[in-house]
């Protein structure tokens, strides 16, 4: 794909991706969706807090009425 380059190590293994944001503007939404998926996957083992507790904590701190 135009605007996408892979960075390789000395063993020629792909280790990173460079994205030229200007050349892929028409695919911006797809790229954002991909990044959202990567972030969600990286957080899958994080401790979850029930929404009711989050709301309660926000109300206690005065950030939500």
PDB file with one MODEL, atoms N, CA, C and O in Angstrom:
MODEL        1
ATOM      1  N   UNK A   1       0.850  -1.173   0.000  1.00  0.00           N
ATOM      2  CA  UNK A   1       0.000   0.000   0.000  1.00  0.00           C
ATOM      3  C   UNK A   1       0.898   1.239   0.000  1.00  0.00           C
ATOM      4  O   UNK A   1       1.877   1.313   0.743  1.00  0.00           O
ATOM      5  N   UNK A   2       0.556   2.177  -0.822  1.00  0.00           N
ATOM      6  CA  UNK A   2       1.327   3.412  -0.891  1.00  0.00           C
ATOM      7  C   UNK A   2       1.229   4.148   0.437  1.00  0.00           C
ATOM      8  O   UNK A   2       0.141   4.290   0.994  1.00  0.00           O
ATOM      9  N   UNK A   3       2.374   4.621   0.948  1.00  0.00           N
ATOM     10  CA  UNK A   3       2.395   5.357   2.197  1.00  0.00           C
ATOM     11  C   UNK A   3       2.688   4.505   3.413  1.00  0.00           C
ATOM     12  O   UNK A   3       2.754   5.019   4.529  1.00  0.00           O
ATOM     13  N   UNK A   4       2.867   3.193   3.207  1.00  0.00           N
ATOM     14  CA  UNK A   4       3.172   2.268   4.298  1.00  0.00           C
ATOM     15  C   UNK A   4       4.569   1.704   4.073  1.00  0.00           C
ATOM     16  O   UNK A   4       4.868   1.189   2.995  1.00  0.00           O
ATOM     17  N   UNK A   5       5.424   1.798   5.087  1.00  0.00           N
ATOM     18  CA  UNK A   5       6.779   1.243   5.011  1.00  0.00           C
ATOM     19  C   UNK A   5       7.033   0.394   6.244  1.00  0.00           C
ATOM     20  O   UNK A   5       6.629   0.748   7.352  1.00  0.00           O
ATOM     21  N   UNK A   6       7.701  -0.722   6.042  1.00  0.00           N
ATOM     22  CA  UNK A   6       8.061  -1.579   7.154  1.00  0.00           C
ATOM     23  C   UNK A   6       9.504  -1.320   7.547  1.00  0.00           C
ATOM     24  O   UNK A   6      10.367  -1.143   6.688  1.00  0.00           O
ATOM     25  N   UNK A   7       9.761  -1.299   8.837  1.00  0.00           N
ATOM     26  CA  UNK A   7      11.111  -1.165   9.370  1.00  0.00           C
ATOM     27  C   UNK A   7      11.549  -2.573   9.763  1.00  0.00           C
ATOM     28  O   UNK A   7      10.819  -3.301  10.434  1.00  0.00           O
ATOM     29  N   UNK A   8      12.746  -2.939   9.336  1.00  0.00           N
ATOM     30  CA  UNK A   8      13.242  -4.281   9.631  1.00  0.00           C
ATOM     31  C   UNK A   8      14.517  -4.204  10.472  1.00  0.00           C
ATOM     32  O   UNK A   8      15.228  -3.199  10.478  1.00  0.00           O
ATOM     33  N   UNK A   9      14.778  -5.311  11.185  1.00  0.00           N
ATOM     34  CA  UNK A   9      16.010  -5.380  11.959  1.00  0.00           C
ATOM     35  C   UNK A   9      17.116  -5.966  11.092  1.00  0.00           C
ATOM     36  O   UNK A   9      16.918  -6.169   9.894  1.00  0.00           O
ATOM     37  N   UNK A  10      18.276  -6.241  11.680  1.00  0.00           N
ATOM     38  CA  UNK A  10      19.411  -6.742  10.900  1.00  0.00           C
ATOM     39  C   UNK A  10      19.187  -8.170  10.378  1.00  0.00           C
ATOM     40  O   UNK A  10      19.949  -8.650   9.539  1.00  0.00           O
ATOM     41  N   UNK A  11      18.146  -8.843  10.873  1.00  0.00           N
ATOM     42  CA  UNK A  11      17.786 -10.171  10.359  1.00  0.00           C
ATOM     43  C   UNK A  11      16.681 -10.079   9.310  1.00  0.00           C
ATOM     44  O   UNK A  11      16.129 -11.092   8.882  1.00  0.00           O
ATOM     45  N   UNK A  12      16.367  -8.843   8.904  1.00  0.00           N
ATOM     46  CA  UNK A  12      15.330  -8.549   7.919  1.00  0.00           C
ATOM     47  C   UNK A  12      13.928  -8.950   8.398  1.00  0.00           C
ATOM     48  O   UNK A  12      13.054  -9.263   7.589  1.00  0.00           O
ATOM     49  N   UNK A  13      13.725  -8.938   9.727  1.00  0.00           N
ATOM     50  CA  UNK A  13      12.421  -9.221  10.304  1.00  0.00           C
ATOM     51  C   UNK A  13      11.682  -7.893  10.491  1.00  0.00           C
ATOM     52  O   UNK A  13      12.261  -6.915  10.963  1.00  0.00           O
ATOM     53  N   UNK A  14      10.417  -7.868  10.122  1.00  0.00           N
ATOM     54  CA  UNK A  14       9.626  -6.645  10.284  1.00  0.00           C
ATOM     55  C   UNK A  14       9.409  -6.387  11.774  1.00  0.00           C
ATOM     56  O   UNK A  14       8.917  -7.245  12.506  1.00  0.00           O
ATOM     57  N   UNK A  15       9.789  -5.183  12.201  1.00  0.00           N
ATOM     58  CA  UNK A  15       9.658  -4.850  13.620  1.00  0.00           C
ATOM     59  C   UNK A  15       8.804  -3.605  13.858  1.00  0.00           C
ATOM     60  O   UNK A  15       8.414  -3.338  14.994  1.00  0.00           O
ATOM     61  N   UNK A  16       8.514  -2.854  12.823  1.00  0.00           N
ATOM     62  CA  UNK A  16       7.726  -1.637  12.988  1.00  0.00           C
ATOM     63  C   UNK A  16       7.133  -1.237  11.638  1.00  0.00           C
ATOM     64  O   UNK A  16       7.537  -1.729  10.584  1.00  0.00           O
ATOM     65  N   UNK A  17       6.169  -0.336  11.708  1.00  0.00           N
ATOM     66  CA  UNK A  17       5.521   0.181  10.506  1.00  0.00           C
ATOM     67  C   UNK A  17       5.559   1.699  10.556  1.00  0.00           C
ATOM     68  O   UNK A  17       5.295   2.302  11.596  1.00  0.00           O
ATOM     69  N   UNK A  18       5.885   2.305   9.437  1.00  0.00           N
ATOM     70  CA  UNK A  18       5.805   3.757   9.303  1.00  0.00           C
ATOM     71  C   UNK A  18       4.657   4.059   8.362  1.00  0.00           C
ATOM     72  O   UNK A  18       4.537   3.459   7.293  1.00  0.00           O
ATOM     73  N   UNK A  19       3.809   5.000   8.771  1.00  0.00           N
ATOM     74  CA  UNK A  19       2.654   5.355   7.968  1.00  0.00           C
ATOM     75  C   UNK A  19       2.737   6.833   7.603  1.00  0.00           C
ATOM     76  O   UNK A  19       2.784   7.694   8.482  1.00  0.00           O
ATOM     77  N   UNK A  20       2.754   7.122   6.314  1.00  0.00           N
ATOM     78  CA  UNK A  20       2.730   8.497   5.835  1.00  0.00           C
ATOM     79  C   UNK A  20       1.265   8.937   5.851  1.00  0.00           C
ATOM     80  O   UNK A  20       0.493   8.584   4.960  1.00  0.00           O
ATOM     81  N   UNK A  21       0.897   9.705   6.865  1.00  0.00           N
ATOM     82  CA  UNK A  21      -0.504  10.051   7.078  1.00  0.00           C
ATOM     83  C   UNK A  21      -1.102  10.855   5.925  1.00  0.00           C
ATOM     84  O   UNK A  21      -2.295  10.729   5.649  1.00  0.00           O
ATOM     85  N   UNK A  22      -0.316  11.664   5.260  1.00  0.00           N
ATOM     86  CA  UNK A  22      -0.837  12.454   4.139  1.00  0.00           C
ATOM     87  C   UNK A  22      -1.238  11.560   2.969  1.00  0.00           C
ATOM     88  O   UNK A  22      -2.240  11.820   2.303  1.00  0.00           O
ATOM     89  N   UNK A  23      -0.462  10.513   2.717  1.00  0.00           N
ATOM     90  CA  UNK A  23      -0.748   9.687   1.548  1.00  0.00           C
ATOM     91  C   UNK A  23      -1.875   8.679   1.786  1.00  0.00           C
ATOM     92  O   UNK A  23      -2.342   8.045   0.840  1.00  0.00           O
ATOM     93  N   UNK A  24      -2.310   8.527   3.017  1.00  0.00           N
ATOM     94  CA  UNK A  24      -3.388   7.574   3.288  1.00  0.00           C
ATOM     95  C   UNK A  24      -4.620   8.259   3.876  1.00  0.00           C
ATOM     96  O   UNK A  24      -5.424   7.618   4.553  1.00  0.00           O
ATOM     97  N   UNK A  25      -4.769   9.555   3.619  1.00  0.00           N
ATOM     98  CA  UNK A  25      -5.892  10.312   4.179  1.00  0.00           C
ATOM     99  C   UNK A  25      -7.234   9.670   3.884  1.00  0.00           C
ATOM    100  O   UNK A  25      -8.129   9.701   4.728  1.00  0.00           O
ATOM    101  N   UNK A  26      -7.392   9.087   2.695  1.00  0.00           N
ATOM    102  CA  UNK A  26      -8.681   8.493   2.347  1.00  0.00           C
ATOM    103  C   UNK A  26      -8.968   7.228   3.159  1.00  0.00           C
ATOM    104  O   UNK A  26     -10.101   6.747   3.169  1.00  0.00           O
ATOM    105  N   UNK A  27      -7.964   6.691   3.833  1.00  0.00           N
ATOM    106  CA  UNK A  27      -8.133   5.496   4.663  1.00  0.00           C
ATOM    107  C   UNK A  27      -8.066   5.831   6.154  1.00  0.00           C
ATOM    108  O   UNK A  27      -7.895   4.941   6.987  1.00  0.00           O
ATOM    109  N   UNK A  28      -8.201   7.104   6.484  1.00  0.00           N
ATOM    110  CA  UNK A  28      -8.018   7.555   7.867  1.00  0.00           C
ATOM    111  C   UNK A  28      -8.941   6.831   8.843  1.00  0.00           C
ATOM    112  O   UNK A  28      -8.503   6.432   9.922  1.00  0.00           O
ATOM    113  N   UNK A  29     -10.200   6.655   8.484  1.00  0.00           N
ATOM    114  CA  UNK A  29     -11.143   6.001   9.397  1.00  0.00           C
ATOM    115  C   UNK A  29     -10.739   4.542   9.644  1.00  0.00           C
ATOM    116  O   UNK A  29     -10.831   4.053  10.770  1.00  0.00           O
ATOM    117  N   UNK A  30     -10.298   3.860   8.605  1.00  0.00           N
ATOM    118  CA  UNK A  30      -9.871   2.464   8.765  1.00  0.00           C
ATOM    119  C   UNK A  30      -8.632   2.371   9.650  1.00  0.00           C
ATOM    120  O   UNK A  30      -8.518   1.457  10.467  1.00  0.00           O
ATOM    121  N   UNK A  31      -7.708   3.311   9.491  1.00  0.00           N
ATOM    122  CA  UNK A  31      -6.499   3.324  10.317  1.00  0.00           C
ATOM    123  C   UNK A  31      -6.872   3.583  11.778  1.00  0.00           C
ATOM    124  O   UNK A  31      -6.330   2.944  12.680  1.00  0.00           O
ATOM    125  N   UNK A  32      -7.792   4.516  12.013  1.00  0.00           N
ATOM    126  CA  UNK A  32      -8.228   4.809  13.382  1.00  0.00           C
ATOM    127  C   UNK A  32      -8.890   3.581  14.008  1.00  0.00           C
ATOM    128  O   UNK A  32      -8.675   3.293  15.185  1.00  0.00           O
ATOM    129  N   UNK A  33      -9.688   2.861  13.228  1.00  0.00           N
ATOM    130  CA  UNK A  33     -10.324   1.641  13.726  1.00  0.00           C
ATOM    131  C   UNK A  33      -9.270   0.586  14.074  1.00  0.00           C
ATOM    132  O   UNK A  33      -9.387  -0.102  15.089  1.00  0.00           O
ATOM    133  N   UNK A  34      -8.253   0.463  13.240  1.00  0.00           N
ATOM    134  CA  UNK A  34      -7.165  -0.481  13.494  1.00  0.00           C
ATOM    135  C   UNK A  34      -6.452  -0.135  14.796  1.00  0.00           C
ATOM    136  O   UNK A  34      -6.197  -1.012  15.621  1.00  0.00           O
ATOM    137  N   UNK A  35      -6.134   1.132  14.977  1.00  0.00           N
ATOM    138  CA  UNK A  35      -5.455   1.565  16.196  1.00  0.00           C
ATOM    139  C   UNK A  35      -6.320   1.352  17.429  1.00  0.00           C
ATOM    140  O   UNK A  35      -5.819   0.956  18.481  1.00  0.00           O
ATOM    141  N   UNK A  36      -7.626   1.614  17.304  1.00  0.00           N
ATOM    142  CA  UNK A  36      -8.541   1.352  18.424  1.00  0.00           C
ATOM    143  C   UNK A  36      -8.506  -0.121  18.807  1.00  0.00           C
ATOM    144  O   UNK A  36      -8.499  -0.459  19.990  1.00  0.00           O
ATOM    145  N   UNK A  37      -8.484  -0.998  17.804  1.00  0.00           N
ATOM    146  CA  UNK A  37      -8.418  -2.436  18.063  1.00  0.00           C
ATOM    147  C   UNK A  37      -7.126  -2.834  18.751  1.00  0.00           C
ATOM    148  O   UNK A  37      -7.130  -3.664  19.660  1.00  0.00           O
ATOM    149  N   UNK A  38      -6.024  -2.247  18.321  1.00  0.00           N
ATOM    150  CA  UNK A  38      -4.720  -2.541  18.933  1.00  0.00           C
ATOM    151  C   UNK A  38      -4.713  -2.094  20.398  1.00  0.00           C
ATOM    152  O   UNK A  38      -4.226  -2.816  21.268  1.00  0.00           O
ATOM    153  N   UNK A  39      -5.250  -0.915  20.663  1.00  0.00           N
ATOM    154  CA  UNK A  39      -5.302  -0.409  22.037  1.00  0.00           C
ATOM    155  C   UNK A  39      -6.187  -1.307  22.892  1.00  0.00           C
ATOM    156  O   UNK A  39      -5.816  -1.660  24.011  1.00  0.00           O
ATOM    157  N   UNK A  40      -7.354  -1.680  22.373  1.00  0.00           N
ATOM    158  CA  UNK A  40      -8.262  -2.552  23.126  1.00  0.00           C
ATOM    159  C   UNK A  40      -7.588  -3.886  23.433  1.00  0.00           C
ATOM    160  O   UNK A  40      -7.695  -4.394  24.549  1.00  0.00           O
ATOM    161  N   UNK A  41      -6.899  -4.448  22.455  1.00  0.00           N
ATOM    162  CA  UNK A  41      -6.210  -5.728  22.656  1.00  0.00           C
ATOM    163  C   UNK A  41      -5.130  -5.601  23.726  1.00  0.00           C
ATOM    164  O   UNK A  41      -4.946  -6.512  24.533  1.00  0.00           O
ATOM    165  N   UNK A  42      -4.418  -4.480  23.734  1.00  0.00           N
ATOM    166  CA  UNK A  42      -3.344  -4.299  24.710  1.00  0.00           C
ATOM    167  C   UNK A  42      -3.882  -4.137  26.131  1.00  0.00           C
ATOM    168  O   UNK A  42      -3.154  -4.348  27.100  1.00  0.00           O
ATOM    169  N   UNK A  43      -5.151  -3.766  26.253  1.00  0.00           N
ATOM    170  CA  UNK A  43      -5.746  -3.527  27.568  1.00  0.00           C
ATOM    171  C   UNK A  43      -6.636  -4.671  28.052  1.00  0.00           C
ATOM    172  O   UNK A  43      -7.277  -4.553  29.097  1.00  0.00           O
ATOM    173  N   UNK A  44      -6.682  -5.767  27.310  1.00  0.00           N
ATOM    174  CA  UNK A  44      -7.642  -6.825  27.620  1.00  0.00           C
ATOM    175  C   UNK A  44      -7.429  -7.467  28.986  1.00  0.00           C
ATOM    176  O   UNK A  44      -8.372  -8.031  29.542  1.00  0.00           O
ATOM    177  N   UNK A  45      -6.239  -7.402  29.536  1.00  0.00           N
ATOM    178  CA  UNK A  45      -5.966  -8.015  30.834  1.00  0.00           C
ATOM    179  C   UNK A  45      -5.960  -7.021  31.987  1.00  0.00           C
ATOM    180  O   UNK A  45      -5.644  -7.391  33.118  1.00  0.00           O
ATOM    181  N   UNK A  46      -6.301  -5.772  31.719  1.00  0.00           N
ATOM    182  CA  UNK A  46      -6.358  -4.769  32.777  1.00  0.00           C
ATOM    183  C   UNK A  46      -7.556  -5.030  33.695  1.00  0.00           C
ATOM    184  O   UNK A  46      -8.569  -5.589  33.275  1.00  0.00           O
ATOM    185  N   UNK A  47      -7.418  -4.621  34.929  1.00  0.00           N
ATOM    186  CA  UNK A  47      -8.502  -4.764  35.896  1.00  0.00           C
ATOM    187  C   UNK A  47      -9.667  -3.881  35.449  1.00  0.00           C
ATOM    188  O   UNK A  47      -9.482  -2.720  35.084  1.00  0.00           O
ATOM    189  N   UNK A  48     -10.853  -4.450  35.484  1.00  0.00           N
ATOM    190  CA  UNK A  48     -12.040  -3.700  35.079  1.00  0.00           C
ATOM    191  C   UNK A  48     -12.757  -3.149  36.307  1.00  0.00           C
ATOM    192  O   UNK A  48     -12.798  -3.781  37.363  1.00  0.00           O
ATOM    193  N   UNK A  49     -13.317  -1.959  36.139  1.00  0.00           N
ATOM    194  CA  UNK A  49     -14.088  -1.317  37.208  1.00  0.00           C
ATOM    195  C   UNK A  49     -15.523  -1.203  36.702  1.00  0.00           C
ATOM    196  O   UNK A  49     -15.755  -0.680  35.612  1.00  0.00           O
ATOM    197  N   UNK A  50     -16.482  -1.686  37.481  1.00  0.00           N
ATOM    198  CA  UNK A  50     -17.883  -1.583  37.053  1.00  0.00           C
ATOM    199  C   UNK A  50     -18.290  -0.126  36.828  1.00  0.00           C
ATOM    200  O   UNK A  50     -17.855   0.770  37.551  1.00  0.00           O
ATOM    201  N   UNK A  51     -19.125   0.093  35.824  1.00  0.00           N
ATOM    202  CA  UNK A  51     -19.580   1.440  35.496  1.00  0.00           C
ATOM    203  C   UNK A  51     -20.237   2.108  36.696  1.00  0.00           C
ATOM    204  O   UNK A  51     -20.046   3.304  36.917  1.00  0.00           O
ATOM    205  N   UNK A  52     -21.002   1.361  37.464  1.00  0.00           N
ATOM    206  CA  UNK A  52     -21.674   1.947  38.627  1.00  0.00           C
ATOM    207  C   UNK A  52     -20.664   2.510  39.626  1.00  0.00           C
ATOM    208  O   UNK A  52     -20.915   3.542  40.250  1.00  0.00           O
ATOM    209  N   UNK A  53     -19.529   1.839  39.777  1.00  0.00           N
ATOM    210  CA  UNK A  53     -18.498   2.329  40.693  1.00  0.00           C
ATOM    211  C   UNK A  53     -17.823   3.582  40.132  1.00  0.00           C
ATOM    212  O   UNK A  53     -17.520   4.513  40.879  1.00  0.00           O
ATOM    213  N   UNK A  54     -17.591   3.606  38.832  1.00  0.00           N
ATOM    214  CA  UNK A  54     -16.994   4.788  38.195  1.00  0.00           C
ATOM    215  C   UNK A  54     -17.912   5.987  38.392  1.00  0.00           C
ATOM    216  O   UNK A  54     -17.453   7.069  38.761  1.00  0.00           O
ATOM    217  N   UNK A  55     -19.201   5.801  38.149  1.00  0.00           N
ATOM    218  CA  UNK A  55     -20.172   6.885  38.326  1.00  0.00           C
ATOM    219  C   UNK A  55     -20.194   7.349  39.775  1.00  0.00           C
ATOM    220  O   UNK A  55     -20.203   8.549  40.049  1.00  0.00           O
ATOM    221  N   UNK A  56     -20.204   6.403  40.697  1.00  0.00           N
ATOM    222  CA  UNK A  56     -20.198   6.743  42.122  1.00  0.00           C
ATOM    223  C   UNK A  56     -18.964   7.561  42.490  1.00  0.00           C
ATOM    224  O   UNK A  56     -19.071   8.569  43.188  1.00  0.00           O
ATOM    225  N   UNK A  57     -17.811   7.134  42.030  1.00  0.00           N
ATOM    226  CA  UNK A  57     -16.559   7.853  42.317  1.00  0.00           C
ATOM    227  C   UNK A  57     -16.565   9.261  41.717  1.00  0.00           C
ATOM    228  O   UNK A  57     -16.082  10.204  42.344  1.00  0.00           O
ATOM    229  N   UNK A  58     -17.105   9.405  40.516  1.00  0.00           N
ATOM    230  CA  UNK A  58     -17.187  10.729  39.892  1.00  0.00           C
ATOM    231  C   UNK A  58     -18.119  11.653  40.674  1.00  0.00           C
ATOM    232  O   UNK A  58     -17.841  12.841  40.831  1.00  0.00           O
ATOM    233  N   UNK A  59     -19.227  11.095  41.159  1.00  0.00           N
ATOM    234  CA  UNK A  59     -20.148  11.904  41.949  1.00  0.00           C
ATOM    235  C   UNK A  59     -19.506  12.328  43.269  1.00  0.00           C
ATOM    236  O   UNK A  59     -19.662  13.472  43.695  1.00  0.00           O
ATOM    237  N   UNK A  60     -18.790  11.418  43.913  1.00  0.00           N
ATOM    238  CA  UNK A  60     -18.124  11.729  45.177  1.00  0.00           C
ATOM    239  C   UNK A  60     -17.071  12.819  45.014  1.00  0.00           C
ATOM    240  O   UNK A  60     -16.877  13.647  45.904  1.00  0.00           O
ATOM    241  N   UNK A  61     -16.394  12.808  43.865  1.00  0.00           N
ATOM    242  CA  UNK A  61     -15.336  13.790  43.633  1.00  0.00           C
ATOM    243  C   UNK A  61     -15.888  15.109  43.101  1.00  0.00           C
ATOM    244  O   UNK A  61     -15.137  16.066  42.913  1.00  0.00           O
ATOM    245  N   UNK A  62     -17.209  15.164  42.856  1.00  0.00           N
ATOM    246  CA  UNK A  62     -17.818  16.399  42.371  1.00  0.00           C
ATOM    247  C   UNK A  62     -17.679  16.610  40.882  1.00  0.00           C
ATOM    248  O   UNK A  62     -17.993  17.693  40.388  1.00  0.00           O
ATOM    249  N   UNK A  63     -17.223  15.620  40.156  1.00  0.00           N
ATOM    250  CA  UNK A  63     -17.049  15.759  38.705  1.00  0.00           C
ATOM    251  C   UNK A  63     -18.294  15.368  37.946  1.00  0.00           C
ATOM    252  O   UNK A  63     -18.363  15.537  36.729  1.00  0.00           O
ATOM    253  N   UNK A  64     -19.287  14.842  38.661  1.00  0.00           N
ATOM    254  CA  UNK A  64     -20.549  14.453  38.032  1.00  0.00           C
ATOM    255  C   UNK A  64     -21.657  14.711  39.041  1.00  0.00           C
ATOM    256  O   UNK A  64     -21.537  14.391  40.223  1.00  0.00           O
ATOM    257  N   UNK A  65     -22.729  15.292  38.546  1.00  0.00           N
ATOM    258  CA  UNK A  65     -23.835  15.586  39.486  1.00  0.00           C
ATOM    259  C   UNK A  65     -24.982  14.617  39.296  1.00  0.00           C
ATOM    260  O   UNK A  65     -25.992  14.711  39.994  1.00  0.00           O
TER     261      UNK A  65
ENDMDL
END
